[in-house]
Amino acid sequence: MYFPRVVSYGHTRVMRVAVITLICTTVILTLRLRASHSKQPSIYDYTDGRPAPGNNWRTPNDTAPSEEVAFLDYLVRTYGLTNEVTWYARRIQPSYSAGKRLSMTEVSKKFLPGDFTKARGGDEERELRPEKSVKLPVTKSARGRQVDASALMFGISTTYQRLTYADNSLVKDWERWLTDGNGDSNGGSLLLTLHQASKDEVARAGGVLRSLGIDATVLRSVDSGDATSRYIELLHLLKKYSGAFVGGGQTKHYLALADDDVFFPSMSKLVEKLSKFGPTEEYYIGAPSDRSDWVVENNKTFTYGGGAVFLTMPMTNKISQLPCLQQDKRDEQSKKSAQWDLSLYDCVTSQSKANLQVLPSYHAPEDEEAYGDRGISNQGYAAGIQPLTLHHYKNWHRFEAGKGHLVTSVCGEECFLQRFRFRDDWILVNGYAISHYPDGVDALPLRKQARESSKSMAPEDGEGVEEKVVVGSRLVVNKPDRPSDMRVVAWRGRKRTWRLLDAKVGPNGEVWQAYVKRRGGGNWFGEGEGRLPGDTVHAEEEKTDLDSVIVLIWEP
């Protein structure tokens, strides 16, 4: 006969303790394992640091003896810089003595007449005085309350998570081109739809936008499909909500569909460009930024708008009735497309006679024909061109456009990304980067059908390959604005680059820009700065154990 084994109380207690211990160990190991895996980087992460909270670099208990010292302390603790840095600061006064903006503005003075000093974070006895101010010639252009974007209404679809990432970083970028910089709207309106958002999230998003002065209407996206479905929905919503402005006495002449990562740095210029397309006529307009907004198929170059498409009201009324823009009548081809601007282009050009009018920003097929591959396109943000649009500026180009654009509050829209070449071989691309060429630098003129370079110096992007580019027949590419003195930077030996890390408004309305070169050896070759294989002209930079900071203080 079988008798079941009786477990004593002591054994039961031991077993319970063992089970509890096993469970606790499993939980701890799981948490450690999760912590050991680095978080997948967001599309808004960038390599030079992490987004900065707040607008003031002083803390409540800050006892720094000067604004310069307080700013350095803020940079060190916020971006994880080495406690000791090499430091240089200079005050700048904009001089509105320039005529038309040039590709390269020559400055007769030295950028760095002295030398860098070593500074230590947290040292209250430091005295960091900026170099005496230098005047830089800029073209007088609109800023702040002088910008009138009341003819525009923008439609953007995104998610609440993207909108609020990094302390509302994306919203703060929109603030730069949808307000006057002083907490009031510049007249431009925003219709925002949030994909898969709750009612509370929609309400919070609206509150944040309006608190910054953005004239915003926020809705929950009814369509839960792909981006094309959401932007078709957004098109119909724009048509509906634009009527409210007409009834209120304010007319919106142009409705815009835009990706959430499109930045409009020159709103006055954009309005001027659009005004050439009569608002009472049917116009379908695209504003591509750089080469990534163009595609080549069968030896023809196309763009579908580059994530920024503008429609006059008559065109909106017309295309909103097209069968391919009705959700229940979309064909399988358009349902498979993740690019809403491509789907819109295919629909409009196949079911109407409308052509896509193109307003190029950094890149146009004409550039490659005229200047070659090494000319304008590959220099990117450092080309000396005033941009009309920026696309993928954060996740692709690692550029904090909102911070760089802050300087326009002092010197106007046209000074953003303006290139200045100083007598001592320093080049400033305002709001983007500062570069030093210890072994010499030159600015070679780019002439149509001419490819010239010096034997002792090489163009920044090397020799290009000439390509014949044919534009698609349903595109009307408007002539891009290009400075009359288009130049490419050429240099020998070493190059040292400081990239914009942060920008803040100072106590007296001045704009403080912080450019940083990280410790370590070698140049950081960002956009448009790639070295070709076998390059024997350019040398690597010497190694260093300290981060280096250059601060420019633009005075109003």
Secondary structure, 3 states (H helix, E strand, C coil): CCCCCCCCHHHHHHHHHHHHHHHHHHHHHHHHHHHHCCCCCCCCCECCECCCCCCCCCCCCCCCCCHHHHHHHHHHHHHCCCCEEEEEEEEEEEECCCCCCCCCEECCCCCCCCCCEEEECCCCCCCCCCEEEEEEECCCCCCHHHCCCCCEEEEEEECHHHHHHHHHHHHHHHHHHHECCCCCECCCEEEEEECCCCHHHHHHHHHHHHHCCCEEEEEECCCCCCHHHHHHHHHHHHHHHHHHHHHCCCCCCEEEEECCCEECCCHHHHHHHHHCCCCCCCCEEECCCCHHHEEEECCEEEECCCCEEEEEHHHHHHHCCCHHHCHHHCCHHHHHCCCHHHHHHHHHHHHCCCCEEECCCCCCHHHHHHHCCCCCHHHHHHCCCCCCCEECCCCCCCCCHHHHHCCHHHHCHHHCCCEEECCCCEEEECCCEEEECCCCEEEEECCCCCCCCCCCCEECCCCCCCCCCEECCCEEECCCCCCCCCEEEEECECCEEEEEEEEEECCCCCEEEEEEECCCCCCCCCCCCCCCCCCCCECCCCCCCCEEEEEEEECC
